[in-house]
Amino acid sequence: MYWADELAARVSGPQVVNDSKTPSGTVHVGSLRGPVMHDTIARALRDRGIPVQFRYGVEDMDAMDAQALLTPDAVERYMGVPLAHVPAPEGSSAANYARHFVGTLFFPTFARLGIRPEFYWLSEIYPTGQLDPFIRTALDKAQVIRDLYVRVSNVERPAGWLPIQAICEACGRVGTTLSDDWDGETIRYRCLPDYVKWAQGCGHEGRLAPFGGKAKMPFNVEWAAKWSLMGVTIEGCGKDLGTKGGSRDRSEAISREVFDREPPINVMYEFLNVGGKKMSTSKGLGAAVHSISESIPPEVLRFLFLRPRPNHAIDFDPAGSDAIPRLHDEYDRISAATAGKTVRGELPPDHERLQFFSQITDSTAEAAKEVAAAWRPAFGQLSLLLQLPGVNVVERAAAEKGSPLTAAESAELNERIAAVTTWLRDYAPDEARIAVRPELPTDAVAALSAEERAWLGALAPQIEAAIAADAAALGSGDAWQALIFSAAKEAGLQPVRAFASLYAAFLGRTNGPRAGWLLAAIDRTLILTRLRDAAAVQGVNA
């Protein structure tokens, strides 16, 4: 059973699924794992007929802090100020820093991925007073919170520390204030110059009533308060928050011991890694969401996050690699299997549900199977066709399918053309960028061994024989790839040498994209002529 279905089978009654983010800077593609996962949970619940509310919040009352300092988006003079109060970057039309990075760059990707939660901003909730009862309870039980910090996480707060962060009335900072007295209505706070390393407080001291948006709760207390305020029943978290004695454990203890409520079901999820390192918003590592989403169609991007179980890390490095084409190939393979076609390789036992949850529309299993059965162009082949002059991609696609494309297939073709174009421009390795030489690259072919040149010449009649036996036999990159492997094996030539020989004859170099897709994209007359001409070249040592 698919993991989201397993979770849905464990619960009953109306559910509230929640997720949230602190907008500390440019949002990278790894940040989508949580939203996609929670959306999938909500879909699995709806699929079982369970009423569900899916909410997504922005913790924009958090201070611009040390995390933001690690990105080029930090604004030094606003360090310690609530993100909702920091101006948007120059040139942005957004109301503030948080609205720019989340509202204008991150949230539009949600809609494209079919993620449609009810959004909320803590900067809008605090002023309404909805969180005031929880602030009062937390202050009344400050000693309980101090004790559980020590017990759960071995974190000791200063004597008199209160679980509240006042917004300094003098400088507007929230990350530099320490509150140490609560009289039942007001708190005493100090804006300390040396309270944190990443911001300098102004030194102001004062008292204020910490209600109506004049103060905020620390993250762990705020997290637990939101669970109670919104009736959250399911909320996962990243591995960094879910370690033993970590942030999640503290918030769950606060939920039980301070707000008298059982915490939501936790689904802890692993990171998306680039080069073995976490793709992080705070460290600026990895591709920005709004950039990578242009290179990966929404269904395929959902598939990236849903293919492994949440507690398994995802290794994905789009820059200078074939990670994006391989991801498309795997999505196409799972789609073909869902449509009942025979595919190579082992399939996950829940591949039909994986394909179902990868779709951007929250529809039926039958509708998802119809989508799976549709014809779609291979990413690698499309990347070759788009680089060859004079090729009508739409005509070639219809020819490969064997019939005119449907409206849905045409739309998917156009979507993949856009994705491939962006990939070639921004992410593709050099070997994926090709230019078929108009004339035989004699120098490159002459550098081949006599055995390799002879093999090129022998390949030509095998191609002619395959076409004579079945005119449609070499209509796909896979068919060409199989022929190349077979011909190399028959000649006793290692496949790597066979591929290098083909690259030399057509590209003038010894590396390139998958040779089968390359030949599938080239005029057959040119292929046969080029192979025979290459066989006739004298070697450099002849």
Beta strands, then each sheet from edge to edge (+ up, - down):
strand 1: 15-21
strand 2: 52-58
strand 3: 118-121
strand 4: 165-166
strand 5: 177-182
strand 6: 187-191
strand 7: 205-208
strand 8: 215-216
strand 9: 237-238
strand 10: 268-269
strand 11: 272-274
strand 12: 277-278
strand 13: 314-315
sheet 1: 1+ 2+ 3+
sheet 2: 4+ 8-
sheet 3: 5+ 6- 7+
sheet 4: 9+ 10+
sheet 5: 12+ 11- 13-
end
